[in-house]
Amino acid sequence: MPLQKDFLWGGAIAANQAEGAYKEDGKGMALVDVLPSGKQRWDALANPNKALNTTYDHYPSHEAIDFYHTYKEDIKLFAEMGFKVFRTSISWPRIFPKGDETEPNEAGLKFYDDLFAECQKYGIEPLVTLNHFDTPLYLTTEYGGWRNRKLIGFYERYAKVVLERYKDKVKYWLTFNEINMLLHIPFFGGGLMIGEDENADQVKFQAAHHQLVASSLATKAAKEINGEDFMIGCMLAAGEVYPYSCHPEDMMKAVHDNRKQYFFIDVQSRGEYPSYTNRMFKELGVDLEMEQGDGELLKQYTVDFISFSYYSSRLTSADPEKYKDDTAGNAFKSLKNPHLEASEWGWQIDPVGLRVTMNNMYDRYQKPLFIVENGLGAVDELKDGTVEDDYRIDYMREHLKQMIEAVDDGVELLGYTSWGCIDLVSAGTGEMKKRYGFIYVDRDNEGNGTGKRYKKKSFDWYKKVIETNGEQL
Ligand code: BG6
């Protein structure tokens, strides 16, 4: 069965990994602006307190790929590939530099007016994330990040301002990028700094509750501002967790691990805390503080669709011994799956896992899905003005085949945006060397380079994929 005619093909980036201009036009510091690149980055993410008091040689988000100034030429290239949709995020500290102001920064708002108008010029639908790893830093240093309930109000104000301002330009919105990252990289996901003497789970799940309420409030505001003309989605760092073996204990462990990620979407999509959370919270020593009305909000304002990133499946075991040989992944560690190959960064490659994940998510929620991130981070070599990135084409072809299989299985899918359609700063490592794009950007890990754009081989390949609506892979 072919994909629906209006299938939304496109690509995705995030403000903090592309825009640069970190202080321009009144923008405030985002939490990502204090993070270095390379090996130091994980250390900084694990000890944000230390990072705040350290001066690093290079902060990749400060200039990134300078998209703030190059967006016109970049969007022109996206249009040349035939993009129907372009996913980006609004930088919260461009609109509210510290986060707790009552009035927004007009210059910041103007930038996104221009950016979305540029998309409209080419008939490209923007898909906008409200918060993608760049909560204003001030909200962390002054308020403690999302552990503080006050952030709900600050976020709501910000959401209302941008939903109102761009209501005629943007239809698709995501409330939080990879909301489950909060449990794995709490500084990125929630601006959290957790003391050694604290119950980390208590802090993280309390912050999660605040984000879930904030997400519902943004949905409420959206419906009040533009009714059904807005489509509001949640966003999960997805990837089915497989059991290491058919041992029943491994199977049960996989059930638990899957629930840990689906927990967020269970609330955002079904509107209430799932029954398994009672026991889960008890065992983790978590006692959530909720206010009257929270439950009703969550129930009433659920999302219209479910978006997710997919880079790999994951593998788990009940046997701690097995963890001696684990591997990296998108923030979550996983056991090595002997049936899978891995990228240069150790992320395992599992196209069929995408079909598994899509089927399970659709079975669980029965709401339209949207793949808003997928792709291969690889080292590219620029030669004669291009990159022969057949490895990227192979990766994407196999994933798209499985995506189409899932649609044939009956999954409702709105669209597909590949991650990092233009090379950008890696979120996990801060490197430029880990490239995902169809467009090469001449900039290295230290920030050197002309910034010039070059089309890779995959550029024409993806153009054909879109032109034939996925018939020619
Ligand atoms: C997702 C994020 O976690 O994965 C993106 O939403 C990120 O921001 C992407 O860039 C790929 O991860 P990385 O670490 O390779 O940049």
Residues whose N, C-alpha, C, O or C-beta is under 5 A from the ligand:
A	BS01	BG6	E178 N330 G377 V425 S426 A427 G428 T429
